[in-house]
């Protein structure tokens, strides 16, 4: 029960718009799955190997199964599809795909919130209406060892204690999910944004550094500067802190340091939003993260909860990412340009080119 209480303390009131948590969300971290999700008899992933030293899929050979659709829910202005995806042993992932109606191939925004938020957000109808009302598809999922993905593990193992695993595997998941979305014909995969918060923002930075399909990246309060974060963040329990400041632990997570990977972001448009009063990430770490934002990026600082809440009340939290995605050419425009380029370069009968 101590894990549940600790998790609930970590959600500041000003962030509740993003994470409408209830007790059963965090309690999912306490209940072992029955029957076990990680079936010891499952041989489908024999030979699968995953490199936790990098967010890149190079050196990793995940094996995606055929997606399973759990349900499709119809609403007046949008649909909600729940799928189960899996590419590694014992880790099926719930994926929510929301699509506005009357739009053939809408642009896509992925949502990755931070530990310990669960998928209850994606089930909330007010959230669903908000993210689809302006003509965008929304794709939501949770990170490793969070919510329904926390099972068949001893209680001493959790998101922070297994930080390298959680960062690397979830960065891999982002790319595998993009592969799945790319296999569909009802989404504009050429206009993809990623809206992220907390540890999810750290993962989003890693994923954007190795996958150019993320065209627009919006991050809120990413974790980072791991030596400082482990030594000072109140999210780290005092009775466990000594384990996380050991050289071996820090060497492993240093491979996935957002401060370093920020400089490699491939998104065409990038924004870091920093609620400077938010205390999970120490002030010195926040400063390092802001200073590492590439020149093409934008930094927005909220000095007080009132400033942040004003943005929430005005319901403008998605305006920036939606604006930047709209500015990108849609699939029909790009197809037209490709066709025109082919025609322009069509060889004459004599072999010359126009």
N, C-alpha and C positions, 0 to 999 in steps of 0.2 A: 504493500500500500504506500510505502514511502516514495516509490517511484512515481505513482500517480499524483500524490500531493506536490512533489517537486515539479512535475511537468506542468501542472496547472498554474503554479506560481510564475512560470516563465512567460505567460501570455499577458503583455501589458494591455490595459484597458483600451488604449488608443488604437490597438491593432485588431480589436475584435471584429471590425467590419470585414477584415480579410479572413478571419478564422472563427466562424460561429461554433466554438467548441462547446460540447456538453460532456457530462461526466463519462458517458460510455465511450467517448472518443479515446481518452487516455486510458480508460479501463481495458480497452482492447490490447494494450501493451501488457496487461497482467494475466490475461486468460489464454491458456494453451489451447491451440486448435485441436478439436476432436471431430473426426479422426485426424491424425497428424497430416499437415499439408506436405511436409517433407517425408514422403513415403520411402522407407529404405529399399523397397522393392522396385522403385522407379529406375529403369535402366535407359530412359530416353536420352539422357544427357551424358552418357559415357563418353569420355574423351574430350568433353568441353573444358577449356582452360581459359582463365581470365587473369589479365595482368593488372594488378592493383597499383602499379607504380606510375600509371599514366591515365589521363582521361581518354586518350586515343584508343580506338579499337584495333590498332595495329598490334599484333602479338596476342590478340584475343579472338577466340573462335566460338562465340555464342551460337546456339542452335535454336532458331525461332520455330515454335510449333504453329500449327494452324490456329488463328485466333478463334476464341469461343465467344459467341454473343450471348450474354446473360439475359438482357431484355432490351426492348426499344419502347420508349415512352413518348407518346404524342402530346404536344401542348399546342395551344392556338397559334403561337408564332415561332415555335422551334421544336426540335426533337432531341431526346436524350438517349444515347446508346451506351450501354455498359458492356464492355468486352473484357475478357481475360486473356492477357498475353503472357507468354513464358518462353524463356530462352536459357535458363540455367536451372539446376536442380533445386527443388524446394522453395521456389520463389515466384509463384504466379502473381501477376500484377494486374490490379483493376484499373481499367482505362475508361474514362468518361469522355465521350465525344458528343458535343452539343452542336447542333447545326440550325441556323436560322432558316425558316422556310422562304420560298420564293426566290432564293439565290442559288444558282446552279453550282458554282464552285467558289464558295466564300474563302477569303483569306483566313489564316489559322493563328490563334494565340494559344500557346501552351501555358499552363499554370502549374508552378512548382513552389509550394509554400514550405516553410521551414519546420524542422522538428520542434514540437511533437504534433503538429496539426495533422488531422486525419481527413478521410474522404467525405466526412459529413458536409464539408463546405460545398462539394460538388453536387450534393443531393438537395441543397437548399434552393427552393424555387425563386426566392428573391435574387440570389446570386446568379442563377441560371438566366433569369430575365435580363439582369444587368449586363452580363457578358455577351449576350446574343442580340440585344435589341438594336445595335447599330450595324448589323450585317456581318458579324464575324463569327466563325466557328470557334469553339472553346474546347480544349483538350486538357483534362485534369488527371493527375496521378500523384502518388506520394513517394517519398524517398525510401531507401532501404532501411530496414529495422525501425519502421514507423507504421503505426496503425495496423492494418491487416497484414503487413509484411513483417511484423514482429511476432515470431512464433518459433517453437522448437529450439529455443536458446535459453541458457541459464540466465537468471535475472542480473547477474553481474555484468553481462554483455549487453550494452545498449549503444545508442547512436554515438556518443562521445568516446566511449571506451573502444569502439570499433570504427573510429573516424575514417581511417584510410580506406577500409572496405566500403563504408557508406558513401563517401565522396566518389570513389572510383566507379563502383558498380552503378550508382545512380547517373553519373555522367555517361556511362555506357548505355544505360537505359534510355536516356534522352535521344541518343543517336539511333538506337534500335526502334524506338517509337516513331521517329522521323522516317525510318525505312518503311515501317508499316503504313504510315499515313501516305507515303509516296506511292504505295501499291494500290491505293484507292483511286477512284476516278471522280470523286465528288468534292474534292478539296483543292484549293489553289496552293500547292506545296511550294510554289515559287515566292509566295508572300507569307512567311512564317515569322511570328514573334514569340518571345518567351518572357513571361511576366513572373517574377520570382521574389522571394523574401527570405531573409535569415540564412540558415544553412542551405536552403533551396537556391538562394542567390549565389552562394559560393559555388554550388554545383553548376549553376547556369553559366558562370564565368568560365569554368573548366570546359564545359561542353562547347561554348561558343568559340573557345580558342582552338578547337580541333574540328569543328563542323561549320562550314560556311553557309549551310542551309538556314541557319538562324539569322535572318536578315536584320531583325530589330530585337534588342535586348534591354529590358528594364529590370533593374535590381533595387531592392529595398533592404538596407542594413545587412549586407553580406558579412558573414564571419570571416576572419582571416588574421594574418600575422600570428601564426599558431603558438610560438613561444610565449608571446605576451598574452594571448587569449587564454591559454591553458593556465598560466600563472595567476591571472587576475579575474577572469569572467566568473560572475556569480552563478552561471549555469553549471559550473563544475563543482560537485560536492566536495567539501573540504576533506572528507575522509578518503576521497579517491584522488585528490589533486596530485599527490606525490607520484602516482603512477603515470600521470600524463605530462610531467615535466622531466621525465627521464630521457637521457640522450637517445636511446633506441626508439622510443615512441615519437619523439620530435623529428628524428631522421626520416622515419617512414612518412609522416604527414607532410614533411617539407617538400616531398615530391609533388604534392597537390596543394601548394600554397597559392591562394587567390591573389595575393600581392604580386607574385611573379607572373601568373597566368593572365592577369589583367592586361598586360602589355601585348599579349598575343591575340586578343579578341578579334574575331573575324566579322562580327556583325557590322553592317553598314552604318547602323545608328545604335548608339549605346548610351544609357543613362544610369547613373548611380544616385539613388536617393538615400540621404543619410539623415535619420532622425537622431540628431546629436545627443539628445537627452536619453535615448534608449540605452540601457546599461548592460545588456548581455555581452556586447563587444566593448572592450575598454577604449577609452578616448584615444590613447596613443595608437592603438591598432586601427581605429577609424581614420585617423589622420594618415597613416601609411596607405590605407586603401584608397583614400581620396587622392593622394599624391601620385598613385600608380595608374590612375585613369588615363588612357591614351588621349592625345590631343583631339582626336575626333569625337571623344566622349563628352558628355554633359554631367555636371555635378549639381545636385539640388540639395541644399541643407535646410532642415527644419530645426529651428533653435529651441522651440517649445512645443509641448503637446498641443497647445492652442493652434499653432501654425499647422501642424499635421492634421488636427481634427477639422480645421477649416477646409482643407483639401478634401477630406472624406465627406464632410457635410455637403459640399458643392458637387459631389459625385463626379469629380474630374480625374480620378486616379488612373483611368484607362485612356484618357484623351490623347496623351503623348504617343503611346505605342500604336494606337489606332491611326493617328494622323500620319505617322511615319510609314506604316504599312500601306495606307491608301496612296501615298506618294510613289510607291513602287509600281511598275507596270504590272497589270494583271495578266493572267494566263492567255487571254484572247489577244491582248496587245503584243505579248511576247511571241505568240505563234504567228501573228501577222508580220512582225518584224523578221522572224526567221524565214518565213515564206518569201518575203520581199528580198531578203539577202540572197536566198538561193536563186531567185529569178534574176537578180542583178548580176550574179556571177555565173549565169548559165553560159556555157561555151557556145560560140557560133559553129556553124558547120565547118569553117576553116580552122577551128581550133583556138581562135582568139577569144578573149573574154571581154564582155561589155564594160 
